[in-house]
Amino acid sequence: MLLYLSGIIVAATKHTQTHAFISMCPDLTTVSDMSVCANEHVPYTLNLKSFKQQDKSMKRVLFLAAIAVTLFSACSKNEKNITDPIAVNGFNINSGDPIDTRFGFRANWNPITEGGTFVVSSVNINDPAFTGKITGVLMEIETFVDGQTYKYMSKEDAAYDKTKHFSVAPTGLDVDFQNGTFVSGTGTQLSELRSGSVTVKKSSDNTYSLKYILDYSDAVITGTFTGPMPEVNK
């Protein structure tokens, strides 16, 4: 994790230095003509398309750096409890170090459809001492079908079937949790899915097994959970 974090920060620094240099040389052209910085006398050729791509790349690097910083903190707290992401309840980001989510819950539960939000969490939300912050994943399954592998699909798609698809599954790192969901603007959150799958099996009234892969635009989350999932009481 230290190497991963260091690499991201170094990459972000290089991008920042490049942009700082360009901002100091306002006479640089924006297409392909050669121009010389009046102060530094450094030949520089710019291409407008590559400049835009670089700007987009920098934003992505800085976003991943924010994730890495949060992950480093979370992993430091849980590293003694996690050895193998497959053998425990947890998830990883981009095949990185596993994050402990040993607690499972169901929120906003509908007893008729047996649907709602499956929550995997780093902390016990139902504990009276719960402080309001968690690291975890929310998976909204509207209608439960035992053993079903739900595929991601936007609800706006005409083919959307709530017995086969899901559309909401955010991941939160050190976020506030209230009323069965993440509080917007807190912690680091991933929510813009582009693909994914969630398999859910039930072995008793409150015991479930989940296996999920969630592909966001900036990261891929892979995780598993098996254990009791009581309803969230707050």
Buried (B, 14 or more C-beta within 10 A) or exposed (E): BEEBBEEBBEBBEEBEEBBEBBEEBEEBEEEEEEBEBEEEEEEBEBEEEEBEEBEEEBEBBBBBBBBBBBBBEBBEEBEEEBEEBEEBBBBBBBEBBBBBBBBBBBBBBEEEBBBBBBBBBBBEBBEEEBEEBBBBBBBBBBBBBEEBEBEBBEEEEEEBEBEBBBBBBBBBBBBBBEEBBBBEEBBBBBBEBEEBBBBBBBEEEBBBBBBBBBBBEBBBBBBBBBBEBBBBEE
